Amino acid sequence: MLRTEGLEHGVDEARKAAEAGEIPVVMSGDGLVGQVGGILAETDATMGIVPGGRGNDLARVLGIPADPAGAVAVLADGNTKQIDVGVVNGRRFLCVASCGFDSDANRIANEARLVKGNLVYAYAAIRALIAWRPAKFTVVLDETKTIEFEGYSVAAGNSRAFGGGMFIAPHAELDDGLLDVVTVSDVSKLRYLKGLPRAFKGNHLENEEVTERRAATVEISADRDFAVYADGEHLTDLPATLGVLPGALRVVAPPGPLVDPPS
């Protein structure tokens, strides 16, 4: 077991382990899991996961238990899955890439020091909402369909969840070669705030301001600058072009379908 000193160190050690024929096991949150998965993608390496962060959303969707003993039991069982890897402006990710309101909320969550655990996401959302003003987004799907709207955010899900259990893209599959694109158009701040808890059960899609589409490539731009966050990390900035590396990563995970949102 090696205690890493940061993302770069963790990625470097995982690469060395894979080159030595070992299975790198990441005990961390989605940030390090996503970065390690990105560098192992399109190789013969297998990645193991023991949830150890605030969100742990990839592990949640794959059905890897949150407790270390359960996660280690999954590793011992040795079942693997081939999953897709998302790409945004050349940077790889595993869960969800998002921008707009999510950019502000992610920044606040990452800067928070006094608020711990999953509460940091609720805290960040409220802080971001106070200062929020609508943005105008342009989204191009598969180079053919253009969507223009004013509102809150665009999220492109390779996986289903982000933000500590928010199933923003509840129908996403990790092996279909597609991104589930979820947009939220403009509504009052009060309505938006009331709708946030619905995302934890995936039924926010029932709200008329929320749309879900599916595409292999996505281009996103906006009328002002936004950071693009994925796996909890600031990977790039708008404008952004997103795609998928189909079946590019092998992970140790329980057999069976992906986990659905809680009912």
N, C-alpha and C positions, 0 to 999 in steps of 0.2 A: 504494500500500500504506500502510495506517495502523496504527500500533501502538496498541492500546487500553490504557486505564488501569484497566479493570475491566469487570465484566459490564454495568453500567448504561451506561457509555460506549460499549462495543461494540454494544449493542442500539440505542442512539440513532444511532450512525453508520450502522448497517445500515439503519435505518428511513429515514434521509436519502438513502442511496444508492438504495433502492428507489423512493422518491418521485421521485427524479430520473431514473427509468427505467433505472437500472443494475442489474446482478446482484451483490448482495452475496456475496462469497466469504469464508467464515469459516475462518481457519487457527488452529485451537484444538482443545480437547477437547470432550467432550459437553456440558459446562456451558454454554459460550457458544453452541455449535451449537444446543442445545435452546432457549435463551432467544431467540436470533435467529429460529429457526424458529417459535417461538411467536408473535412479533410479526408475522411475515410471513404466518402462516396466515390463510386466508380473504381474501387479497388476490391481485392478479394477479402478484405478484413471484415470482421464482425465486431459490433459494438454492444457492450452490456450497459445497463442503466440501473443504478440504485438511487431513488429519489432523495435529494438532499438540499433542495432549494426552497424558495417561497412558492413558486407556481407549480412546478413539476407537471406541466400540462401534457407533454408527450407521453410520459409514463402513465398518466391518468387515462389517456385515450387508448394506449396499448394494453391497459389492464395490468400493469405492473404494480404490485402492492406498495403503499406508501411506507409501510414499516420495513426496516432493513432486513429482518429475518425472512419476511415474505418475498422481498425482492431477490435475496440471495437464493431462496428456494427456486425461483424462476430461472436464475442463472444456472443452478445445478441441474435443472431439468433439461436445459440446452435447446429448447425449441427456438427456431429463428423465423423471422419474416423479412421479406424484401419490401422496402418502402421507398416511396419517391422522395426526392430532395428538391426543395424549391430554390430558385435562383432569382435574386433581385440586383440588377446592375452588376452582375458578375459575382455577387456575394451569396453564399449558400445559407439556407435556413431549413428547419424541419417543421415548425408549427405554423404560425400565421404572420404574414407581413402586413403592417397596417400604417396608415398615416391620417393626418387631420387632427381631430380631437384626440385620437389615440396617441399622437405624437406628444402632445402636451402632457397627457396623463402618464405616459411612460417615463417622460423626463422627470416629472415630479416624483413618481414612485422610486426611480433610481436614485434620486437625490435625498429621499427621506431617510432620516437617521433615528428619529424617536419612535416612529410607528413601525411595528414589527409584524411579521407573518402576513397572512392574506388580507388583514385589515389595511395594509398599505395601499391596496388597489382601490378600495372604497374611498380612502382618504384622498388619493391622487385624483380620482374622478370628480369628487366634489370641488377640490381646489381648482382643477382645470376648468370646470363648468362655470365658475364664478367669472372668469376672465374671457370665456369663449365668445367668439363672433363667427357667424357662418362663413364658410369658404365656398368658392366655386370650383368644382372638380370636373375634369374631362377624363373619361375612362374608355379605352379602346380594347375590345375583346377580339382576339384572333385576327387582328388587323382588318376586320371587316365591319364590326358593330361599334358605333360610337355613342357613348352615353354622357350627357352633360347635365349636371344638377348642382344645386346649392344646398349645402348641408353640413354634416358633421364629419363623416369619415368614409374611407374605403379600406376594406380588409380583404386580403387574398389568402385563403386558407389551404395549405397543403394538408394540414391536420384539422381537427375540429375545435380545439379549445385554446384559449390563452388567458392571461390575467388571473391565474389561480382558479380555474374552473369555469370560466365563461365560455359556453359552447357557442361561439360566434358563428361558426360554420358547421352546424350539427349534422349536415349530410355529407361532409367531405370524406373522401376515402384516401387512404395513404398509398394506394397502389393502382390508381386509375389514370395517372399521367395528366391530371387536370387540377386546376385551382378553383376553389369555390369562392366567388367574389361577392362580398356582402357590402352594400352601400346603405348609408343612413342619411336621408334627406332632411331638410330643415323643419323642425317643430319647435315648440316652446321649450325652454330649459326645464321647466317643471315636467312636461311630458317625457322629455328625454331621460330625466333623472328617474322617473317612475318606471321607465322601460328597461333600465339597466338590470335590475334583478331578474327580469324575464330571461336574460341571456344565459343565466346559470342553468336554466332548464331547456334552453334552445327554442323556446316558444316566442321569442322576440320577432321571429320571422312573420308572425301573424299581424304585426303592426304595419299599417299601410306605408309608413315612411321607410321601412326596411325592405330591401330587395336582395334576392340571391340569384346569381347567375354562375355559369360554369364555363371555363375557357382554358386552353392550353397556354396561351400567351396573353399578357395583360400590360397595357401601357397606362400610366397614371400621371397626370399633371394637375396643377392647381393654380389659382390666381395669387397665391403667396407661398413663401418657402415653408416646407414641412420636412422634418426628418422622417425617415422610414425605419420603423422598429420591427424587429423579428426576433423571436425567442428571447424577448426582453432586452435586446441589444440594439443600439443605434448602428445600423448597417450602412445606410446611404441616405441620400436626400432626393426629393423630387427635382426633375421628372425621373420616373422610374420605369424600367421595363422588367417584367417578371416572366418566368417560365418554369419548367419542371424537368428534372432529370429522372425519367421513369425507372423505378425499381433499382435505384443506384446504390442503396445502402442496405446492408443486412444487419438486423438488430436481434438480440435475444429478447423474446417476448412470449407471453402465454399463447397457446393456440386459440383459434376461434375468431369471431368478428371483433371489430373495434368496439369500445365502450360507448354507449349512447348517453345522452344527457340524463340526469336523474329525473324521475317522474314526479 
